[in-house]
């Protein structure tokens, strides 16, 4: 009389999937590492409840371990990469934004000059006062008489210093017309020929000291 051989346990499909996802996680990180963890725990539970009919406990354990390791390592590398982004990249972006504002201010000043034959000053402020609602004596009132100028003069909270405007100048030449607040100790100047340049704080002081016309200025106003 022959004795039946014990049935060979069938390997849990969840355990196989866990091991496969865990191995792929070495390349894909948490994209397959997390599924490896989930399917591995399912496989371990199924093996335990099968009363010996299912195998693959080792594969499930390996998949879970690989899933955790690859996911943690990948997330750590991502955090390190984000922290490794140089500060000057963000500073350059902020400088670009100030440069765009300065360009728009220059375009607004050019349109104003075309209409009034001069850049904004106390004289032109009297002409546009009734429509702008801006009275003389207010900080940068000459500039603020131009529509939407308040939005252009606003900025992020980390800007350094003040806006400076030199009223009474004419287009052409190479005189400083507007000086922006700084970003990381770098300031930008708009010249009367509509070109811009980046300068240091010392050069800002020098330009103000040697200017033909005393500038008006105000602390930067930030949007609420």
C-alpha positions in Angstrom: 0.0 0.0 0.0 1.5 3.3 -1.1 1.7 6.3 1.2 0.6 9.6 -0.5 3.4 12.2 -0.6 2.6 15.5 1.1 1.5 18.2 -1.3 4.1 20.8 -2.1 2.9 24.2 -0.9 2.1 26.6 -3.6 4.0 29.9 -3.4 1.8 32.8 -2.5 1.2 35.1 -5.5 1.3 38.1 -3.2 4.7 37.0 -1.9 6.0 36.7 -5.5 4.6 40.1 -6.4 6.2 41.6 -3.2 9.6 40.2 -4.1 9.3 41.4 -7.7 8.2 44.9 -6.7 11.0 45.1 -4.1 13.6 44.2 -6.6 12.3 46.8 -9.1 12.3 49.3 -6.2 16.1 49.4 -6.5 15.4 51.5 -9.6 12.0 53.0 -9.1 12.1 53.7 -5.4 8.8 54.1 -3.6 6.9 53.7 -6.9 7.2 50.0 -6.6 8.7 49.9 -3.1 5.4 50.8 -1.4 3.4 48.1 -3.4 6.2 45.6 -2.3 5.5 46.4 1.3 1.7 46.1 0.9 1.8 42.9 -1.1 4.4 41.4 1.2 2.3 41.9 4.3 -0.7 40.4 2.4 1.5 37.4 1.4 2.7 36.9 5.0 -0.9 36.9 6.2 -2.0 34.5 3.6 0.8 32.1 4.3 0.1 32.1 8.0 -3.6 31.4 7.5 -3.1 28.7 4.9 -2.0 26.0 7.4 0.9 25.0 5.3 -0.8 25.0 1.9 0.9 28.2 0.8 4.6 28.9 0.8 6.6 32.0 0.0 7.1 33.4 3.5 10.8 34.1 2.7 10.0 35.9 -0.6 7.4 38.0 1.2 9.9 39.0 3.9 12.5 39.8 1.3 10.0 41.9 -0.6 8.9 43.8 2.5 12.5 44.5 3.4 13.4 45.7 0.0 10.3 47.8 -0.2 11.2 49.6 3.0 14.8 50.1 2.2 14.4 51.3 -1.4 11.5 53.7 -0.4 13.5 55.2 2.6 16.7 55.5 0.6 14.8 57.2 -2.4 13.0 59.6 -0.1 16.3 60.5 1.6 18.0 61.1 -1.7 15.1 63.3 -2.8 15.3 65.4 0.4 19.0 65.7 0.1 18.7 66.9 -3.5 16.1 69.5 -2.6 18.3 70.8 0.2 21.3 70.8 -2.2 19.6 73.4 -4.4 21.9 76.4 -4.0 20.4 79.5 -2.4 21.5 81.6 -5.3 19.1 79.7 -7.6 16.2 81.1 -5.6 17.9 84.5 -5.3 18.4 84.6 -9.0 14.6 83.9 -9.5 13.8 86.7 -7.1 16.1 89.0 -9.0 14.4 88.1 -12.2 11.0 89.0 -10.7 12.3 92.4 -9.6 13.8 92.8 -13.1 10.4 92.1 -14.7 8.8 94.7 -12.4 11.4 97.2 -13.3 10.8 96.5 -17.0 7.1 97.1 -16.5 7.8 100.3 -14.6 10.0 101.5 -17.4 7.2 100.7 -20.0 4.7 102.6 -17.9 7.1 105.6 -17.6 7.6 105.6 -21.3 3.9 105.6 -22.0 3.5 108.4 -19.5 6.2 110.5 -21.1 4.6 110.0 -24.6 1.4 111.4 -23.2 2.7 114.1 -21.0 6.1 114.9 -22.8 8.0 114.2 -19.6 8.4 111.7 -16.8 6.1 112.1 -13.7 7.0 114.9 -11.4 5.2 117.4 -9.1 4.0 119.3 -12.1 2.5 116.4 -13.9 1.1 115.1 -10.6 -1.1 118.2 -10.5 -2.4 117.4 -14.0 -3.4 113.8 -13.2 -4.4 114.3 -9.5 -8.1 114.4 -10.2 -8.1 111.0 -11.9 -5.4 109.2 -9.8 -6.5 110.4 -6.4 -2.9 110.8 -5.3 -2.0 114.0 -3.6 1.5 115.5 -3.6 3.6 114.9 -0.5 2.8 111.2 -0.4 5.8 108.8 -0.8 6.6 108.3 -4.4 3.4 110.3 -5.3 4.8 111.1 -8.8 5.2 107.4 -9.7 1.9 106.4 -7.9 0.0 108.8 -10.2 0.4 106.2 -12.9 -2.3 103.5 -13.1 -1.3 100.1 -11.5 2.0 101.5 -10.2 1.2 100.4 -6.6 1.1 96.8 -7.8 4.4 97.2 -9.5 6.0 98.7 -6.4 4.9 95.9 -4.2 7.1 92.9 -3.7 8.0 89.8 -1.6 8.8 90.3 2.0 12.5 89.6 1.7 13.3 92.6 -0.5 16.0 94.8 1.0 15.7 98.6 1.1 13.5 101.1 -0.8 12.4 102.1 -4.2 14.1 105.3 -5.4 12.7 107.5 -8.2 14.5 110.5 -9.8 11.8 113.0 -10.9 12.3 115.6 -13.5 14.6 113.6 -15.9 14.1 113.2 -19.6 14.4 110.1 -21.8 17.7 109.4 -23.5 21.0 109.8 -21.9 22.3 107.3 -19.3 20.9 108.7 -16.0 19.5 106.6 -13.2 15.7 106.9 -13.2 14.6 104.2 -10.8 16.4 102.0 -8.3 14.8 98.8 -7.0 15.1 97.3 -3.6 17.7 94.6 -3.3 17.8 90.9 -3.4 20.8 89.3 -1.7 22.6 92.6 -1.7 22.1 93.1 -5.5 20.1 96.1 -6.7 18.7 97.0 -10.1 18.7 100.4 -11.8 16.4 101.6 -14.6 18.2 104.2 -16.7 16.6 106.9 -18.8 17.4 105.0 -22.0 15.2 102.2 -20.7 18.2 99.8 -20.1 18.7 98.2 -16.7 21.7 97.1 -14.7 22.5 95.2 -11.6 24.6 97.1 -9.0 25.9 96.8 -5.4 24.6 98.7 -2.4 27.8 100.9 -2.6 27.1 101.8 -6.2 23.5 102.7 -5.2 24.8 105.1 -2.6 27.3 106.5 -5.1 24.6 107.0 -7.8 22.3 108.8 -5.3 25.2 111.0 -4.1 26.3 112.0 -7.6 22.8 112.3 -9.2 21.8 115.6 -10.8 18.4 115.4 -9.1 17.7 114.3 -5.5 15.5 111.1 -5.6 12.3 110.5 -3.7 12.0 107.2 -2.0 9.7 105.2 0.3 10.0 101.8 2.1 8.8 98.9 0.0 5.1 98.4 0.3 4.1 94.8 0.4 0.7 93.4 -0.7 -1.3 92.2 2.3 
